[in-house]
Amino acid sequence: MSNEEITLTAGDAEVTVSPGNGGRVAGLRVGGLELLRQGQKFGCFPMVPWCGRIRDGRFRDGAAVHQMPLNSPPHAIHGTTRNGPWRTARAAGNEAVLTFDLGDPWPYPGRVTQIAELAEDSLTLTMSVETYGSSFPAQIGWHPWFNRNLGGEDVRLDFTAAWQEERGEDHLPTGRRIEPRPGPWDDCFGMPGGVDVTLTWPGQLELKVTSREEWAVVYDEQEAAVCVEPQTGPPNGLNTAPRLVTPLEPLEASTTWTWRRL
């Protein structure tokens, strides 16, 4: 199938998926309200095979050290799939399945599969990474840009974290866990019971971002949008908390956004 845009519908919810633009969810409209920031770089893009920054773009796998392109100097950021075209494996009604074959500059052959499932009051995104050969470390995450304002009051963020990763001057976790601090944030939080963050646009809409994963980066330093990013490990996690993709065991993760009108 081609990589043309896909529209999913359920009730008064409509999702636009852009396989050709990094496999991102380009739009989510609920009752005509667009919840995601619009534009080529925005919407909600998959972060894979790593999330956030890798220090100096380098990660170690056993004795081998691999160098990724420094697309956010001095670091590499957000994986290799958000700017490339994905392939539509299947799309019908309220579900789309996309795939991306990993290759250069990523040093290992593998495949990423992403499924978007829309219900009347929720969107579930599921991703898996499989290897075609040797095992390798990887991460999965999503980077949604939610509009700060939907025409009324600014969004409010509410969550309880067990800890915050202390952030160094290089924007990477230092390895120390600290008490969660007030925002604004470009920070990673630990939620051992699973990610659970509520965004409330007063008088309009409440949306919950949940995931079984225990890490979320919250970024609200931009005027136009706020980001709540569930992921399988912290920034620089390929080095500090690697999750291994093996021929027998792919890496899988999912996130669900559930909303209700206020």
C-alpha positions in Angstrom: 0.0 0.0 0.0 1.1 3.6 -0.5 2.2 6.0 2.2 -0.7 8.4 1.6 -2.4 9.9 4.7 -5.0 7.7 6.5 -8.1 8.9 8.2 -9.6 6.9 11.0 -13.1 7.7 12.5 -15.1 6.6 15.5 -18.1 8.5 16.8 -17.1 12.2 16.7 -13.4 11.4 16.8 -11.2 11.6 13.8 -7.5 10.7 13.5 -5.1 11.5 10.6 -2.1 9.2 10.3 0.8 10.2 8.0 2.9 7.2 7.0 5.0 9.4 4.7 5.9 11.8 7.4 7.6 9.6 10.1 4.6 7.4 10.8 3.1 10.2 12.9 -0.4 10.9 14.1 -0.8 14.2 12.3 -4.2 15.1 13.8 -6.7 14.1 16.5 -10.0 15.9 16.4 -12.7 15.4 19.0 -16.0 17.0 18.1 -14.2 19.3 15.7 -11.5 20.4 18.3 -8.0 19.7 17.1 -6.0 18.5 20.1 -2.5 18.2 18.4 -0.3 21.0 17.2 -0.3 21.1 13.5 2.7 21.2 11.2 5.3 19.0 9.6 7.3 18.4 12.8 4.4 18.1 15.2 1.4 15.9 15.7 2.6 12.8 17.6 5.6 11.0 16.3 7.1 7.6 17.3 10.5 7.7 19.0 12.3 4.5 18.0 14.8 2.8 18.2 15.6 5.3 21.0 13.8 8.1 22.9 15.1 11.5 23.7 18.8 12.2 23.6 21.8 9.9 23.4 24.9 11.4 25.0 27.2 12.5 22.2 25.2 10.3 19.8 27.2 7.2 21.0 25.9 4.0 22.6 27.6 0.8 23.5 26.5 -2.7 22.8 28.9 -5.1 24.4 32.3 -4.2 23.1 31.0 -2.3 20.1 30.4 1.5 20.2 28.0 2.9 17.7 27.8 6.6 16.5 24.5 8.0 15.6 24.1 11.3 13.6 24.2 14.4 15.9 20.8 15.8 14.9 20.6 17.8 18.1 24.3 18.7 18.7 26.1 17.5 20.7 23.6 14.7 21.0 21.5 12.4 18.8 17.7 12.7 19.5 14.4 10.9 19.1 15.5 7.8 17.0 15.7 7.3 13.2 12.1 6.9 12.1 10.4 10.2 12.6 11.6 11.8 9.3 11.4 8.8 7.0 8.5 7.2 5.2 6.7 4.3 6.9 4.7 1.7 4.9 1.0 1.1 5.3 0.4 -2.6 5.9 -3.3 -2.2 6.6 -5.8 0.6 7.1 -9.6 0.3 7.5 -12.2 2.1 9.5 -10.8 2.7 12.9 -7.4 1.0 12.7 -4.1 1.5 10.8 -1.0 -0.7 10.8 2.3 0.8 9.7 5.8 -0.7 9.4 9.3 0.7 9.2 12.4 -1.3 8.3 15.4 -0.3 10.4 18.6 0.3 8.5 21.4 2.9 8.1 22.4 4.8 10.2 21.0 2.3 12.8 23.5 -0.5 12.8 21.1 -3.5 13.1 18.5 -4.8 10.7 15.0 -5.0 12.2 11.4 -4.0 11.8 9.2 -1.6 13.7 5.4 -2.1 13.6 3.0 0.6 14.8 -0.8 0.1 15.3 -3.2 3.0 15.8 -6.7 2.0 17.1 -9.3 4.6 17.5 -12.4 4.2 19.6 -15.2 6.8 20.3 -13.4 8.0 23.5 -9.8 6.8 23.1 -6.8 6.3 20.8 -4.4 3.4 21.5 -0.9 3.3 19.9 1.1 0.1 20.0 4.6 -0.4 18.8 7.0 -3.3 18.5 10.6 -3.7 17.5 11.8 -7.0 16.0 15.3 -8.1 15.0 16.1 -9.9 11.8 19.4 -11.1 13.2 21.5 -10.2 16.2 20.1 -8.9 19.5 20.3 -5.1 20.1 19.3 -2.5 22.7 16.3 -0.3 21.8 13.6 2.0 23.2 10.1 2.8 22.2 8.2 6.0 22.9 5.8 8.6 21.6 6.2 12.4 21.3 2.7 14.1 21.2 2.5 17.8 20.9 -0.8 18.7 22.5 -2.2 22.2 21.8 -1.7 24.3 25.0 -4.9 26.1 24.2 -8.1 25.0 22.4 -9.7 28.4 22.4 -10.4 28.7 26.1 -8.1 28.5 29.1 -4.7 26.9 28.8 -4.3 23.2 29.5 -3.5 22.0 33.0 -1.2 19.1 33.6 -1.7 16.7 36.6 0.4 13.7 37.5 2.1 12.0 40.5 5.6 10.8 40.0 7.7 8.6 42.3 10.8 10.5 41.2 12.3 12.9 38.8 15.5 12.2 36.9 17.9 15.0 37.9 18.7 16.8 34.7 22.3 17.9 34.0 23.3 21.0 32.1 23.6 18.9 29.0 19.8 18.1 29.3 20.5 14.4 30.1 19.8 12.6 33.4 22.7 12.6 35.8 21.7 9.2 37.2 20.4 10.7 40.4 16.7 10.5 41.3 15.2 13.5 43.0 11.9 14.6 44.4 9.6 15.9 41.6 10.0 19.6 41.2 7.4 22.2 39.8 7.6 23.1 36.1 8.2 24.3 33.6 9.7 21.0 32.6 11.9 19.3 30.0 12.3 16.4 32.4 11.9 12.6 32.8 9.7 11.3 35.6 9.4 7.8 37.0 6.0 6.2 37.5 6.5 2.6 38.6 2.8 1.9 38.5 2.6 3.0 34.9 2.4 6.4 33.2 -0.8 8.3 34.1 -1.0 12.0 33.2 -4.2 14.1 33.0 -4.4 17.1 30.7 -7.4 19.3 31.3 -8.6 22.1 29.1 -11.0 23.7 31.5 -14.7 23.7 30.4 -13.7 21.8 27.2 -12.0 18.4 27.5 -10.1 16.1 29.8 -7.5 13.7 28.3 -5.6 11.0 30.1 -2.3 9.6 28.8 -1.6 6.2 30.2 0.9 3.4 29.6 2.1 0.3 31.3 5.6 1.7 30.9 7.1 3.6 33.9 8.8 6.5 32.2 7.5 9.8 30.9 9.2 12.9 29.7 7.1 16.1 30.2 8.0 19.1 28.1 6.0 22.3 28.5 8.6 25.0 27.8 7.0 25.9 24.4 4.3 28.5 24.2 2.1 26.6 21.6 2.1 23.1 23.0 2.8 20.7 25.8 4.3 17.2 25.4 3.7 14.1 27.5 5.9 11.3 26.2 5.5 7.7 27.5 8.6 5.7 26.9 10.3 2.4 27.8 13.3 4.0 29.4 14.9 7.4 30.3 16.8 9.7 27.9 20.2 8.2 27.1 18.6 4.9 28.1 20.4 2.9 25.4 23.5 3.4 27.6 22.0 3.5 31.1 18.9 1.2 31.0 19.0 -0.8 27.8 16.1 -3.1 26.8 17.2 -5.9 24.6 15.4 -6.9 21.4 16.2 -10.6 20.7 15.1 -13.0 18.0 12.7 -14.6 20.5 11.6 -11.5 22.3 10.6 -8.3 20.5 10.3 -5.0 22.5 6.7 -3.9 22.7 4.9 -1.0 24.3 1.6 0.9 24.1 0.0 4.1 25.2 -3.7 5.0 25.4 -5.2 8.4 25.3 -8.7 8.5 26.8 -10.9 11.7 26.7 -14.2 13.1 27.8 -15.9 16.3 27.1 -16.4 18.7 30.1 
